[in-house]
Amino acid sequence: MPPIGAGSMYKTAMLGCGGRARGHADAYRFVKHGRLAAICDMDEKRLNTFGDEFGISSRYTDLDAMLEKEKPDVLHIVTSPVVPSSNERLRYPLMKQASDHGVPAAIIEKPVAIEGEDWKQIAGLAKETKTKFVVNTQLNFHPKNLELKKDVAEGRIGEIRFIDASARSRAAEQGGHVLQLVSSYIDDAHPVRVLGQIAGSEHLNSAGGHPGPTHAAAQVLYENGVHVSIAFGTEFGQMASDDPGTYGHKRVFIVGTKGFVHWRFSSWERATP
Ligand SMILES: NC(=O)c1ccc[n+]([C@@H]2O[C@H](COP(=O)([O-])OP(=O)(O)OC[C@H]3O[C@@H](n4cnc5c(N)ncnc54)[C@H](O)[C@@H]3O)[C@@H](O)[C@H]2O)c1
């Protein structure tokens, strides 16, 4: 996508008009070079409620029709990873559709994939597509994380030796946020080996949220030699505060040769001698 000069605008479009899409649309209050021009949802009632709320008149119930007619510079893909009623996988087909239409850039919600099969399809697409896909995760720009990441990048904890990360919600729900956070502390190094265990099958269909095991724990080796321990779900994910809910317990603990930083959703600590 060519860079835009001062005064010009990206034309953007939204696929999905559910709860999360409201956050995306609302963020346009702060966007100077983008205009949300069109929306699409197969559920006409949702489409029209959303369109009325955000003052968008170009409305579609079919993605192909929207992409054909509107030719947006940026597409927001704000759907669940599966169709809740049938468990049909949605991410790859929708990303492929955007790619086939030559959409220059797409913002996609987490979780990108929910199992090995759709991950492989998406990794294959990544090799051939010209569309730039970005994933919307919530912790990367958290102000305290930015500060702690600066400590790590500037060597205040020495050389990274080990990372411990967890969430008490399931891997398919908030695991992606925590894994992205781990990567962001180590220059987006790729994992090369995983030895893990899962337990609990009650969420394997999508009735209670995104499909996936209830509990997961693993040792992960990254390409830069860093070892990471991860745990998701209430059996292994640490309590990071006395919040009785599951969502407020995301955390990452980076141990270095000279000190550590420990970010938690609602608190933090560090030793940077
Ligand atoms: N990044 C974050 O912090 C964060 C926060 C909340 C939710 N999310 C994620 O956002 C995603 C969406 O969440 P939600 O609660 O808005 O989901 P939702 O299911 O309520 O809404 C999705 C909408 O997309 C529509 N849709 C799906 N496939 C379609 C298709 N092919 N064509 C037209 N319309 C289609 C559905 O009809 C539905 O209205 C989820 O993956 C969720 O995990 C992320």
The ligand as an ORCA input file, in Angstrom:
! r2SCAN-3c Opt
* xyz 0 1
  N      -8.519     -7.630     20.715
  C      -9.346     -7.652     21.763
  O      -9.013     -7.192     22.860
  C     -10.714     -8.258     21.601
  C     -11.770     -7.925     22.467
  C     -13.032     -8.485     22.241
  C     -13.225     -9.361     21.184
  N     -12.162     -9.676     20.369
  C     -12.328    -10.614     19.224
  O     -13.105    -10.002     18.208
  C     -13.753    -11.016     17.435
  C     -15.205    -10.624     17.215
  O     -15.880    -10.588     18.454
  P     -17.447    -10.178     18.536
  O     -17.838    -10.366     19.946
  O     -17.686     -8.847     17.898
  O     -18.092    -11.344     17.604
  P     -19.579    -11.521     17.115
  O     -19.718    -12.942     16.685
  O     -20.553    -10.944     18.101
  O     -19.692    -10.572     15.815
  C     -19.184    -10.960     14.567
  C     -20.151    -10.516     13.479
  O     -19.590    -10.916     12.227
  C     -20.652    -11.337     11.363
  N     -20.076    -12.241     10.352
  C     -19.351    -13.366     10.561
  N     -18.987    -13.912      9.388
  C     -19.488    -13.129      8.412
  C     -19.449    -13.180      6.982
  N     -18.820    -14.149      6.317
  N     -20.073    -12.198      6.298
  C     -20.749    -11.218      6.946
  N     -20.808    -11.123      8.298
  C     -20.188    -12.058      9.017
  C     -21.643    -12.026     12.299
  O     -22.943    -12.032     11.753
  C     -21.541    -11.165     13.573
  O     -22.532    -10.138     13.604
  C     -13.527    -12.334     18.183
  O     -12.520    -13.074     17.532
  C     -13.052    -11.892     19.577
  O     -12.138    -12.798     20.187
  C     -10.926     -9.122     20.553
*
